[in-house]
Amino acid sequence: MLALYHAGLTTSAKKVRLCLREKGLSYESHYLRLDRFEHHAPDYVKLNPNGVLPTLVHDGTVVIESTVINEYLDEVFPDPPLKPQDPVLRARMRIFGKMVDEYALPALRIPNWTRSKTATLKAMSDADFAKLLQETPLIDHRLKLEALRGAGFTEAEFAEADGKMDYVAARFEAALADGPYLAGPAYSLADIAILPYIPGFAARRPGLLERHPRLAEWSARLMARPAVKAVYAPSDEAPAR
C-alpha cells in the first residue's frame, strides 16, 4: 500500500502527486495544513525527521524528499517509465532535479513564505512562537521563521532569490533547444520536477516567460496534460487555501 503525506497544491506536493498520477498509482492521501504547522506534529516528525512535506510510505517503508520519492516510484513501479534509458540523459535528468532542489525551491520559498506566513507568525504570542521554533527540526527553517516574525527577509535575500529564478529559467530555456523535453526526447522526472515552479517564477519575475519562449511553450504544453490538469486543480485531496 502507498500512502502520501503532503500539502496539496504546494510545489513539492504537486511534484510527487503528479508522478503518482502519471503512473496510475492509487494511494492513501494524508493532507497536512502548513498554516497550522501540522508537519511539525510529533507523530509526523517520527515519519520525517526533517518535519517537511511530502513523505511517502510504501508497505511500511518511509521515503522522504520529493526528488528521491519520485525516483523510488519510478524504480519500484517502472511502467510507464519516467527516467531515460540512456545513462547520459538519466544523468541530465538528475542534474536538473538537483537544480530544482538547490535553486528553485529555496528561491521561491522567500516570496512564498513572506506571503503565507508573516501575518500568522506576527500574531503569535511569544510563548507560542518559542514552541513553534522548538518543534521546527531544520535550523534554516527556524532562522527563516525568526526573520519573518521580525523585519522580514532582507533586500539581499530577495535579490538572491530572484537571481536564482532567472538562472534556473535560463538553464531550462537552453536545455529545451535540444528537444521538446528537458532530458531527451521523452517526458521525464526532470519535467515533473520543475513544472510546479514556473507559475511562481513568472508571478515573481514579470516578463520571464516572454524572455524564455521555449520555456513558455513547454510549460503550456505540459499544463495541457490530463494528469497535470487533475493534480494542479483544487480538489478534496488538495483544497485551495
C-alpha positions in Angstrom: 0.0 0.0 0.0 1.1 3.5 -0.8 0.4 6.5 1.5 1.4 10.1 0.8 1.6 12.8 3.4 1.5 16.1 1.5 0.4 19.7 1.4 -1.9 19.6 -1.6 -1.1 22.4 -4.1 2.4 23.3 -2.9 5.2 22.8 -5.4 6.7 19.7 -3.8 3.4 18.1 -3.2 2.3 18.6 -6.8 5.6 17.1 -8.0 5.0 13.8 -6.2 1.3 13.7 -6.8 1.9 14.2 -10.5 4.4 11.3 -10.6 1.8 9.1 -8.9 -0.9 10.2 -11.3 1.2 9.7 -14.4 1.9 6.2 -13.3 -1.7 5.5 -12.5 -0.9 4.6 -8.9 -3.6 4.7 -6.2 -2.6 5.8 -2.7 -3.9 6.8 0.7 -3.8 10.6 0.9 -3.0 12.5 4.1 -3.3 16.2 3.6 -1.5 18.3 6.2 -2.0 22.0 6.7 1.1 24.1 6.6 -0.6 27.1 8.1 -1.4 25.1 11.2 2.2 23.6 11.2 0.8 20.1 11.2 4.0 18.9 9.6 5.8 19.6 12.9 3.5 17.4 15.0 5.4 14.7 16.9 3.7 11.8 15.1 4.6 13.2 11.7 8.2 14.0 12.7 8.6 10.4 13.6 8.0 9.6 9.9 10.0 12.5 8.5 12.6 13.8 11.0 13.1 17.0 8.9 9.5 18.0 9.5 8.8 18.8 5.9 6.4 17.5 3.2 5.9 15.3 1.3 6.6 11.8 2.8 5.8 8.5 1.0 5.1 5.3 3.0 5.2 2.1 0.9 4.2 -1.0 2.8 5.8 0.4 5.9 8.9 1.8 4.3 9.3 5.5 4.6 10.8 7.6 1.8 11.4 11.3 2.1 12.5 14.2 -0.2 10.3 14.7 -3.3 13.1 14.1 -5.8 14.0 10.8 -4.1 10.4 9.8 -3.8 9.8 10.2 -7.5 12.9 8.2 -8.4 11.8 5.5 -5.9 8.4 5.3 -7.5 9.9 5.0 -11.0 12.1 2.2 -9.9 9.5 0.2 -8.0 6.7 0.9 -10.5 8.6 1.1 -13.8 5.6 1.4 -16.1 5.2 3.8 -17.7 8.9 4.8 -17.3 9.7 8.4 -16.3 13.5 8.1 -16.4 15.5 8.0 -19.7 17.1 4.6 -20.5 20.3 6.3 -21.8 22.6 6.9 -18.8 23.8 10.2 -20.2 20.2 11.5 -20.4 19.4 10.0 -17.0 22.3 11.9 -15.5 21.0 15.1 -17.2 17.6 14.4 -15.6 19.2 14.1 -12.2 21.2 17.3 -12.7 18.0 19.2 -13.4 16.4 17.6 -10.4 19.3 18.7 -8.2 19.0 22.2 -9.6 15.3 22.4 -8.7 16.1 21.3 -5.1 19.1 23.6 -4.6 18.0 26.7 -6.5 14.3 26.7 -7.4 12.9 25.5 -4.1 14.8 27.9 -1.8 14.3 30.8 -4.2 10.6 30.5 -4.3 10.4 29.9 -0.6 11.4 33.6 0.1 8.4 35.2 -1.5 6.0 32.4 -0.7 6.8 32.3 3.0 6.7 36.1 3.2 3.2 36.0 1.7 1.8 33.0 3.5 3.4 33.0 7.0 4.2 36.6 8.0 0.8 37.5 9.4 0.4 34.2 11.3 3.9 34.5 12.9 3.5 38.1 13.9 0.1 37.3 15.6 1.6 34.6 17.7 2.3 35.1 21.4 6.0 34.9 22.4 5.3 31.5 24.1 3.6 30.0 21.0 6.4 31.2 18.8 9.0 29.8 21.1 7.1 26.4 21.0 7.0 26.6 17.2 10.7 27.1 16.9 11.4 24.3 19.3 9.2 22.0 17.1 10.9 23.0 13.9 13.6 20.5 13.2 15.6 22.3 10.5 17.8 25.2 11.5 17.5 27.1 8.3 13.7 27.0 8.6 13.9 28.2 12.2 16.1 31.1 11.1 13.6 32.0 8.3 10.7 31.9 10.8 12.6 34.2 13.1 13.3 36.6 10.2 9.6 36.7 9.2 8.4 37.4 12.8 10.9 40.3 12.8 11.8 42.6 10.0 11.3 40.0 7.2 13.8 38.9 4.6 16.4 41.4 3.5 16.6 43.1 0.1 19.8 41.0 -0.5 17.9 37.8 0.2 15.1 38.8 -2.2 17.7 39.7 -4.8 19.5 36.3 -4.4 16.1 34.5 -4.8 15.3 36.5 -7.9 18.7 35.8 -9.3 18.2 32.0 -8.7 14.9 32.1 -10.5 16.4 33.9 -13.5 19.3 31.4 -13.6 17.1 28.3 -13.5 14.8 29.7 -16.2 17.8 30.4 -18.4 19.2 27.0 -17.9 16.0 25.3 -18.8 15.4 27.5 -21.8 18.8 26.5 -23.1 18.1 22.8 -22.4 14.9 23.0 -24.4 16.8 24.0 -27.5 17.8 20.3 -27.7 14.3 18.9 -27.9 10.7 19.0 -26.6 11.6 17.9 -23.0 14.4 18.6 -20.6 16.2 15.3 -20.5 15.9 14.0 -24.1 13.0 13.2 -26.4 10.7 11.9 -23.7 8.8 13.4 -20.8 10.6 12.5 -17.6 11.0 13.3 -13.9 13.0 16.4 -14.9 9.9 17.9 -16.4 7.8 16.9 -13.5 10.3 18.4 -11.1 10.4 22.0 -12.4 6.9 22.4 -13.8 5.2 23.4 -10.4 7.7 26.3 -10.0 7.1 28.0 -13.3 3.9 29.9 -12.3 5.6 31.2 -9.1 8.6 32.2 -11.1 6.5 34.1 -13.7 4.5 35.8 -11.0 7.6 37.0 -9.2 9.6 37.8 -12.3 7.4 39.7 -14.7 8.2 39.0 -18.3 10.1 35.8 -17.5 8.1 33.6 -19.9 8.3 36.3 -22.7 12.1 36.3 -22.3 12.1 32.5 -22.4 9.8 31.4 -25.3 10.8 27.7 -25.3 10.1 27.5 -21.6 6.8 29.2 -22.1 5.8 26.8 -24.9 7.0 23.8 -22.9 5.0 24.9 -19.8 1.8 25.4 -21.8 2.2 22.0 -23.5 2.7 20.2 -20.2 -0.1 22.1 -18.4 -2.4 20.6 -21.1 -1.6 17.0 -20.0 -4.6 15.3 -18.3 -2.6 14.3 -15.3 -1.3 17.8 -14.8 -4.8 19.3 -15.1 -6.1 16.8 -12.5 -3.2 17.3 -10.0 -3.0 21.1 -10.3 -6.7 21.8 -9.8 -8.1 22.3 -6.3 -9.9 19.2 -5.1 -11.0 17.4 -1.9 -7.4 16.0 -1.7 -5.8 19.3 -2.4 -8.1 22.2 -1.3 -7.3 25.8 -2.3 -6.0 27.8 0.6 
